[in-house]
Amino acid sequence: MRVLGFDPSLTNFGWALHDTSGTGKDRCVARGRFQTSASTLYVTRYMSLRDKVEYLIEDLKPDHMGLEFPVFGNLFSEGMYGLFLYTSEATLRQRKDVVFWSPLQVKAYARTFIVRPPKWEMGKPDMVEAAKKDTGGAGRWNHNEADAYWVARLSGRFWQFVGDEIKEDDLTPVERDYFTKTHTYKRGKKAGEVKKTGVSYREDERFFRWSQTQEVGYGETSEDAVRVIQSFDARPRSVEEDSQD
């Protein structure tokens, strides 16, 4: 399975293509960055990046995709949400199944591949080190590409799990927590009630099978796409909300 991961940014938009069956350097088939200038008209920057994303999808033809979504409380979060929407539009137009991960989830996942304390805050060098270790240590990595790789790596495991290529017993503890987490209320009126919070239970909210929608072009929207958009709960979230996932 070839999974394309994105780390959206207006200045250095990272992307990486992960092969779930690859070993060593072949685990990352390709990687790179899109760049735009701050002097460019703001809406043109968004449109340009959207088009570059769409062209890349057409060129690489990934089986599935993963995308990091923005969180309120971070610098420029509103601007990042705008970029998130333009990127989502490109994936919808290309009808590619996509799953969304928060920055904290991506960093926590990468941390499990290198020796770091449990509460260690993964910085740019850490993300690069983890990506190099997972791909055999070859080559020079930009931290935006490394972030995108871990989005793709985590997304690949998710799509394998959703597609029954791997089972729950095959998941790491972090993957199991992200994909299948449940919470049982022990007190109050909801005592005994089970709440499913894992991403695999949150279709049309945290992951979308856009390959099953009809083709969507500029100026037209299929009924399937309208249903998806109306149910789409991908607003910018607070750091507190993000930490609960």
C-alpha positions in Angstrom: 0.0 0.0 0.0 1.4 3.4 -1.0 0.2 6.2 1.4 0.8 9.9 0.8 1.2 12.0 3.9 1.0 15.8 4.2 2.3 18.3 6.7 0.6 21.5 5.5 2.5 24.8 5.7 2.3 28.0 3.7 6.1 28.3 3.5 7.3 24.7 3.5 4.5 22.2 2.8 5.9 18.8 3.4 4.9 15.6 1.7 6.1 12.0 1.7 5.0 8.8 0.1 5.3 5.7 2.3 5.3 2.1 1.1 3.9 -0.2 3.8 5.6 -3.2 2.3 9.0 -1.5 1.8 12.1 -2.0 3.8 14.9 0.4 4.7 15.1 3.4 2.3 12.3 1.9 0.2 9.8 2.6 2.9 9.9 6.3 1.7 9.3 6.2 -2.0 9.5 9.9 -2.5 9.4 13.1 -0.4 9.6 16.9 -0.9 8.2 20.3 -0.1 6.0 22.9 -1.8 7.0 26.5 -1.1 5.3 29.9 -1.5 6.4 33.4 -0.8 4.8 35.6 1.9 4.8 38.5 -0.7 2.3 36.6 -2.8 -1.4 37.5 -2.6 -2.8 35.4 0.2 -5.5 33.7 -1.7 -3.1 32.9 -4.5 -0.9 31.1 -2.1 -3.8 28.9 -1.0 -4.9 28.2 -4.6 -1.3 27.4 -5.7 -0.7 24.9 -2.9 -4.1 23.3 -3.5 -3.2 22.8 -7.2 0.2 21.5 -6.4 -1.3 19.0 -4.0 -3.8 17.9 -6.7 -1.0 17.6 -9.3 1.1 15.5 -6.9 -1.8 13.1 -6.2 -2.3 12.7 -10.0 1.4 12.0 -10.5 2.1 9.6 -7.5 -1.3 7.9 -7.5 -1.3 6.9 -3.9 -3.7 4.2 -2.6 -4.6 6.2 0.5 -3.7 9.5 2.2 -3.1 11.0 5.6 -3.3 14.7 6.6 -2.3 16.6 9.7 -5.1 19.0 10.8 -4.7 22.3 12.6 -5.2 23.0 16.3 -6.3 26.3 17.9 -3.8 27.7 20.4 -1.0 27.5 18.0 0.5 30.4 16.0 -1.4 31.1 12.8 -3.9 28.4 13.5 -6.7 30.2 11.5 -4.4 30.5 8.5 -3.5 26.8 8.8 -7.2 25.9 8.9 -7.7 27.7 5.6 -4.8 25.7 4.1 -6.3 22.5 5.6 -9.6 23.2 3.8 -7.9 23.8 0.5 -5.8 20.6 0.9 -9.0 18.7 1.8 -10.6 20.0 -1.4 -7.8 18.6 -3.5 -8.1 15.2 -1.9 -11.9 15.2 -2.3 -11.6 16.2 -6.0 -9.1 13.4 -6.5 -11.4 11.0 -4.6 -8.7 9.7 -2.3 -9.5 8.2 1.0 -7.9 10.3 3.8 -7.5 10.1 7.5 -6.7 13.1 9.8 -4.2 13.2 12.7 -3.4 16.0 15.1 0.2 17.2 15.4 0.5 15.8 19.0 -0.6 12.4 17.7 1.9 12.3 14.9 4.8 13.4 17.3 3.8 10.9 20.0 3.7 8.1 17.4 7.2 9.0 16.0 8.6 9.1 19.6 7.9 5.3 20.0 10.5 4.6 17.3 13.4 6.3 19.0 14.7 6.3 22.6 13.0 9.2 24.3 11.4 9.6 27.7 7.5 9.1 27.7 6.8 12.8 28.2 9.5 14.0 25.8 8.4 16.9 23.5 9.4 15.9 20.0 11.2 18.7 18.3 12.3 19.0 14.7 15.6 17.1 15.1 13.8 14.3 16.9 11.3 13.9 14.1 14.1 13.8 11.5 16.0 11.3 13.6 13.0 9.0 13.9 12.3 9.2 10.1 15.9 8.4 9.3 15.9 5.5 11.7 12.7 4.0 10.2 14.0 4.3 6.6 17.5 3.0 7.2 19.3 6.3 8.1 20.1 7.3 4.5 19.9 10.8 3.0 19.3 14.3 4.3 15.8 15.1 5.6 14.0 18.3 6.1 11.8 18.4 9.2 8.7 19.2 7.2 9.3 16.1 5.1 9.9 14.1 8.3 6.6 15.2 9.7 4.9 14.3 6.5 6.5 10.9 6.5 5.2 10.1 10.0 1.7 11.2 8.9 2.0 8.8 6.0 3.5 6.0 8.2 0.7 6.3 10.8 -2.0 6.6 8.1 -0.6 3.4 6.4 -1.1 1.4 9.5 -4.6 2.9 9.9 -5.7 2.0 6.4 -4.2 -1.5 6.7 -6.3 -2.0 9.9 -9.5 -0.6 8.4 -9.0 -2.7 5.4 -8.5 -5.9 7.5 -4.9 -6.3 6.3 -3.8 -6.3 9.9 -5.8 -7.1 13.0 -6.0 -5.4 16.4 -3.5 -7.9 17.9 -1.0 -6.6 15.3 -1.2 -3.0 16.5 1.3 -1.3 18.8 -0.1 0.1 22.1 -0.1 3.6 20.6 -1.8 2.4 17.4 -4.4 0.5 19.4 -5.1 3.6 21.5 -5.5 5.8 18.4 -7.5 3.4 16.3 -9.8 1.5 18.7 -9.9 3.4 22.0 -13.1 3.2 24.1 -14.1 4.8 27.3 -16.6 3.2 29.8 -18.3 5.7 32.1 -18.1 4.5 35.7 -20.2 7.2 37.5 -23.3 9.3 37.0 -26.2 8.8 34.6 -23.9 7.4 31.9 -22.4 4.7 34.2 -21.8 1.6 32.1 -22.1 3.4 28.8 -19.3 2.8 26.4 -18.0 5.7 24.3 -16.0 4.8 21.2 -13.3 7.5 20.6 -10.9 5.7 18.4 -10.5 7.0 14.9 -11.7 3.8 13.3 -15.1 4.5 14.8 -15.3 8.1 13.5 -15.9 7.7 9.8 -17.0 11.0 8.1 -15.4 12.9 11.0 -11.8 11.8 11.2 -11.5 9.6 8.1 -13.3 9.7 4.8 -13.7 7.2 2.0 -13.8 9.8 -0.7 -13.0 7.2 -3.3 -16.7 6.2 -2.9 -18.0 9.7 -3.8 -19.0 10.7 -7.3 -16.6 12.9 -9.3 -16.6 16.5 -8.0 -15.6 19.4 -10.2 -15.5 23.1 -9.8 -19.0 24.5 -9.6 -20.6 21.2 -8.9 -21.0 19.0 -5.9 -22.3 15.5 -5.8 -24.9 14.5 -3.2 -22.3 12.2 -1.6 -19.9 15.1 -1.2 -22.6 17.3 0.3 -23.3 14.6 2.9 -19.6 14.4 3.7 -19.2 18.2 3.9 -22.2 18.6 6.1 -21.0 16.0 8.5 -17.4 17.2 8.5 -16.3 18.0 12.0 -12.8 19.2 11.2 -12.9 22.7 12.7 -9.7 23.9 14.3 -9.6 22.3 17.8 -8.1 23.5 21.0 -4.9 22.0 22.5 -7.1 20.6 25.3 -9.4 18.8 22.8 -6.4 17.6 20.9 -4.8 16.0 24.0 -8.0 14.0 24.6 -7.7 12.0 21.3 
